[in-house]
Amino acid sequence: MISRLIPNTLIYLFNYIKYKILYNNSRVSPRSFLYGVKLEKNNVICGGNYMHNCRVGSHTYISGNDGGGIVSGYHNVVIGRYCSLSNNIEIITASSHNKNFVSVFPFYSMPHSFCFDKKKSREFTKINPVRVGHDVWIGSRAVILGGVGIGSGSIVGAGSVVTKDVAPYSIVAGAPAKVIGHRFSPEIIEKLLKIEWWNWTEERIKEKMPLISGGKVEEFIKKNEK
Ligand SMILES: CC(C)(COP(=O)(O)OP(=O)(O)OC[C@H]1O[C@@H](n2cnc3c(N)ncnc32)[C@H](O)[C@@H]1OP(=O)(O)O)[C@@H](O)C(=O)NCCC(=O)NCCS
């Protein structure tokens, strides 16, 4: 018990100091593991997330994840600004097993295998990174597969498995995720995508807050159209 507690406390302390130095304008839980991660600013990363090779836009928050491990979590992902990512989301950009071989078991790649040989290892196929736009809300326990693009303003329902691109401002749900609605009409979506409020200064966003959060979208567009 004590022998387990000491290394865990040391890792916690190490992460606490590392994240304070690297991400001093964001709040990152020492219970998360971040490698090669760039946080733009004012982000919140709750505990239990495993993030590798990711870029996260300002103010985006990622809720807690009780998965951990090598393939769960966030890998090779670019996430935009002001996104709300709920708990236990998994973005699977780890490589895939080769489905055309007689066996899908990675004989040459597993260090414990009697055939382990790194030079012959061709069992895994490369998977493309995932891109998440701005102002996206992803529900709890959603799974996003590699190579998928999730458009700005869209919503991914809880427990969905996203296998294809998600258009901006659409609402998708289910496994595989299908479009169940759109947040606004095509004309309004086009205008919102031109306005790109997420690229405004914080001062300007604050000034327009009564319209951004709670106001009528038509009025917001009328007052901010380019
Ligand atoms: C995606 C979501 C926003 C849709 O809300 P909505 O637009 O009000 O949709 P509705 O509730 O009217 O449902 C529309 C249809 O989609 C289905 N649906 C909704 N959410 C679904 C989901 N997550 N998975 C599968 N189907 C779903 C409904 O059953 C309904 O089907 P029907 O037309 O056959 O009856 C919501 O259901 C959801 O999943 N929210 C995420 C909640 C969450 O994870 N919160 C975490 C804390 S932030």
The ligand as a Tripos MOL2 file, in Angstrom:
@<TRIPOS>MOLECULE
LIG
   48    50     1     0     0
SMALL
NO_CHARGES

@<TRIPOS>ATOM
      1 C1        -27.3800   15.4840  -28.6640 C.3       1 LIG1
      2 C2        -28.3300   16.1950  -27.7350 C.3       1 LIG1
      3 C3        -27.8190   17.6070  -27.4270 C.3       1 LIG1
      4 C4        -29.6390   16.2910  -28.5590 C.3       1 LIG1
      5 O1        -30.5530   17.0860  -27.9360 O.3       1 LIG1
      6 P1        -31.8620   17.5600  -28.7630 P.3       1 LIG1
      7 O2        -31.4690   18.3320  -29.9850 O.co2     1 LIG1
      8 O3        -32.7560   18.2600  -27.7840 O.co2     1 LIG1
      9 O4        -32.4800   16.2060  -29.3060 O.3       1 LIG1
     10 P2        -33.8080   15.4380  -28.8450 P.3       1 LIG1
     11 O5        -33.7300   15.1330  -27.3880 O.co2     1 LIG1
     12 O6        -34.9930   16.2120  -29.3430 O.co2     1 LIG1
     13 O7        -33.6800   14.0860  -29.6540 O.3       1 LIG1
     14 C5        -33.8600   13.9900  -31.0610 C.3       1 LIG1
     15 C6        -33.7320   12.5150  -31.4600 C.3       1 LIG1
     16 O8        -32.3540   12.1310  -31.3240 O.3       1 LIG1
     17 C7        -32.2380   11.0460  -30.3900 C.3       1 LIG1
     18 N1        -31.0540   11.2900  -29.5420 N.ar      1 LIG1
     19 C8        -30.8010   12.3710  -28.7900 C.ar      1 LIG1
     20 N2        -29.6120   12.2680  -28.1720 N.ar      1 LIG1
     21 C9        -29.1140   11.0710  -28.5330 C.ar      1 LIG1
     22 C10       -27.9100   10.3950  -28.2060 C.ar      1 LIG1
     23 N3        -27.0120   10.9200  -27.3950 N.pl3     1 LIG1
     24 N4        -27.7060    9.1880  -28.7950 N.ar      1 LIG1
     25 C11       -28.6240    8.6480  -29.6190 C.ar      1 LIG1
     26 N5        -29.7690    9.2570  -29.9840 N.ar      1 LIG1
     27 C12       -30.0250   10.4550  -29.4300 C.ar      1 LIG1
     28 C13       -33.5460   11.0760  -29.5660 C.3       1 LIG1
     29 O9        -33.8530    9.8100  -29.0640 O.3       1 LIG1
     30 C14       -34.5300   11.5530  -30.5950 C.3       1 LIG1
     31 O10       -34.8870   10.4790  -31.4200 O.3       1 LIG1
     32 P3        -36.3770   10.3420  -32.0760 P.3       1 LIG1
     33 O11       -36.5210   11.5420  -32.9980 O.co2     1 LIG1
     34 O12       -36.3270    9.0420  -32.7940 O.co2     1 LIG1
     35 O13       -37.3180   10.3980  -30.9360 O.co2     1 LIG1
     36 C15       -28.5430   15.4790  -26.3840 C.3       1 LIG1
     37 O14       -29.4490   14.4030  -26.5310 O.3       1 LIG1
     38 C16       -27.2300   14.9540  -25.7870 C.2       1 LIG1
     39 O15       -26.7660   13.8560  -26.0670 O.2       1 LIG1
     40 N6        -26.5990   15.8270  -24.9500 N.am      1 LIG1
     41 C17       -25.3280   15.5560  -24.3300 C.3       1 LIG1
     42 C18       -25.4950   15.4830  -22.8040 C.3       1 LIG1
     43 C19       -24.1530   15.3230  -22.1270 C.2       1 LIG1
     44 O16       -23.3490   14.5140  -22.4920 O.2       1 LIG1
     45 N7        -23.9300   16.1510  -21.1340 N.am      1 LIG1
     46 C20       -22.6840   16.0900  -20.4110 C.3       1 LIG1
     47 C21       -22.4940   17.2790  -19.5410 C.3       1 LIG1
     48 S1        -22.0640   18.7190  -20.4830 S.3       1 LIG1
@<TRIPOS>BOND
     1     1     2 1
     2     2     3 1
     3     2     4 1
     4     2    36 1
     5     4     5 1
     6     5     6 1
     7     6     7 2
     8     6     8 1
     9     6     9 1
    10     9    10 1
    11    10    11 2
    12    10    12 1
    13    10    13 1
    14    13    14 1
    15    14    15 1
    16    15    16 1
    17    15    30 1
    18    16    17 1
    19    17    18 1
    20    17    28 1
    21    18    19 ar
    22    18    27 ar
    23    19    20 ar
    24    20    21 ar
    25    21    22 ar
    26    21    27 ar
    27    22    23 1
    28    22    24 ar
    29    24    25 ar
    30    25    26 ar
    31    26    27 ar
    32    28    29 1
    33    28    30 1
    34    30    31 1
    35    31    32 1
    36    32    33 2
    37    32    34 1
    38    32    35 1
    39    36    37 1
    40    36    38 1
    41    38    39 2
    42    38    40 1
    43    40    41 1
    44    41    42 1
    45    42    43 1
    46    43    44 2
    47    43    45 1
    48    45    46 1
    49    46    47 1
    50    47    48 1
@<TRIPOS>SUBSTRUCTURE
     1 LIG1         1 GROUP 0 **** ****
